[in-house]
């Protein structure tokens, strides 16, 4: 047998701190657990960053999360950091993820080494846009160039493999902060 590298050629996303805008939020539903663990509800955020590929198109990056706003969950930590405050108990029981789309932030992108020795870029932190001494944002608002209906193939595949939800009663209440009620300078 002759083996060869059949990987796709792609440009590596630049590492470091980048301006970014949320393009979309995907609900993957319940996904199979890793190594026999129970299924868990997962989601993905897709961002566009300010760096450009050699063809002039912006880089995009995704981060897969367990769909939880618990303060120790990565999604909960990243969203709290992005909005500069933790979620209230009321918000934890009914946060509308649609309010993330179009919101600016900064992403800290780092290189992660996988078990097989390969490396990949990963979102390590999500921060609000920087403010100047007067409390105003230091940059003009970024608007996504990526089509908001764009769904990466791996996300389509994960969505097609979602499992039926376990017998858990979920209750949702409308978000108290959103585009119609921006709240205390909190972006969402």
Buried (B, 14 or more C-beta within 10 A) or exposed (E): EEEEEEEEEEEEBEEEEBBBBBBBBBEBBBBBEEEEEEBBBBBBBBBBBBBEEEEEEBBBBBBBBBBBBEEEBBBBBBBBBBBEEBBEEEBBBEBBBEBBBBBBBBBBBEEEEEEEEEEEBBBBBBBBBEEEEEEEBEEEEBEBEBEEEEBBEEBEEBBEEBBEEEEEEEEEEEBEBBEEEEEEEEBB
